[in-house]
Amino acid sequence: MFLPFLLFILVASAQPYKISPTVLTNTGAGTPNVALSFDGNVATSWFPGWQISAYPAKAEIRFGRMVKLTKIRLYDGTGQPFMRFRAGNVNSTVRLDQYQQWRDEPFVAETESITIELVGMEGDRVVPEIEFYGTSTPITPVVVTTANRGDADKINLNGFHWIPQEKLRPFRSIRLFQSAQWTWQPSGLAVQPTAQANGNLDDYLTTAKAQGLDAFPTIHQTPDWMRAKWNSNPGPDAAPAKPGKAKDDPAAYSEFAAYFFQLTARYGRKTWPVSALRVDTVPRWAPDGNLKRNVPKSGLNLLTTIEVWNEPDKWWAMPIYMQPEEYVAMLSACYDSIKKADPTMRVAMAGLTGILPDYYGRMLTWAKVHRADQRLPCDIINVHHYANKGNEERWPPVWTEACAPDMDARWYKMKQLATWAHEQGLPLWYSEFGYDEKEPSLQYIRPFGGKTSGDIKADWLVRAYLEALSAGVDNCFVYNGIDEVGAPNGGLWQTAGILKGEKDAQPFGIKPAYRAILGLIGELTDYTFLADLSPNKAVRVLAFKGKNNVKLAVWSPTAAGVKGKVGIGLCKLDYSETVSWHILQ
């Protein structure tokens, strides 16, 4: 058996590992062929050309994550020009005076990128190859690709269409918040441009698909015009049920379901005649003049998944709380409209506010009575769970202070829910989890051990992703992509971003959590969860299988600066509250 065999395998000794760049960015004249010095072939070389104006030639090398460099290995070709390397405050200048041989140059820096500069023009093969090396466990770069990347494809995020897509390149999927108010008008779709929120959804989804990012909209809230029409105004989060209809009757949601038909007809695979399409052609405002927007289009093949609503079980807002029978009736109406427009489109049920077996069970009971297929009207089960010390068996929770997922008293239910979802033949998506970095949020991380809230959040989010994978979750989406700062003193979800907000002094600036998550994507690229090898409750040891080896994620499920050693077969591995990685050959 494979698992017992693991216990007798030695951990590979620490050594420098080659770090391949993920992006080669031209930053000066003469750099279009810089990739030739990173292609593994000493017969080809970066050559800026024979024009003196091309020198010094510069290029920025990006690694896709924060790395620890220890040396630069060069194949020194012909000529004797100088090369400069810069990463932050670390600089090094090398004279290429060794003819056609490899050489190692010390270069110690923690960085996400490095700038290289070729100073002089002395030939067309001065530096055929450049390699970067780091210490300890392998530092795997994030490679933008549409190929299957193993469990790395399950490390995703929530966000909005105004987040720069460049920051989303390492991710495979984004749960895209889309209020129905933004894109649904009385006459039809308002998507290019949107009626509100200043977007062009056709353009966004086209560029997302081109870079391998699967953006799926979470459609929620009832448009203002629809509530005014029905003389119903308990707020936009109230269910879009027509008055005079029972809220557990799918017919109550026929007008809202028509929106999902139009959205799917436009962005799905199936082509529909123009006569079946509804678009809003009214200009948004005077400067639009006579420009018509939202030309009817169909079969654009830009969406694979649509989520119907968000958190219908808002227990803190009882007037708009939807009973399971009410929500599944709405889901049923929208599901049928979506499948009519494109049978291949996946339908995700709304993420519930917590791991609530009774809510899911009552939805299934309704479906068995009211649907001919007697199945839940969705292709994906969805759940939210925020780890907090106040999470106990009671419901609703009484939050007190954020905690790591492996310290949450209710977390064990995630594996139970994954098992239940799989028994229904459906995947489980964990579409919201996260932490704030400022008080008075009840999801605030209180600093300890000399670390900031942001540093601890980075650790805990990595642990959350790993715990979810070990529980059988099929896709994970951290909340949130960016900060949404409102009140000056902070508050719930205002500093939950892994990037800074759009109105920050450094708009969309990288935070520690972003770096940590990109590091996790790198570690899990081409690896899939294998087994939980934790020997006891004091340490977590998760095994991930790659093509040629096994990788272990090891950490202490605590928040008190705990460190220790754990024995795996003949090996002793150091661990702390930050996840460390170990390769088993």
Summary of the structure (lengths in Angstrom):
residues: 585
radius of gyration: 26.5
end to end distance: 16.4
largest distance: 86.2
contacts: 1940
relative contact order: 0.11
helix: 25%
strand: 27%
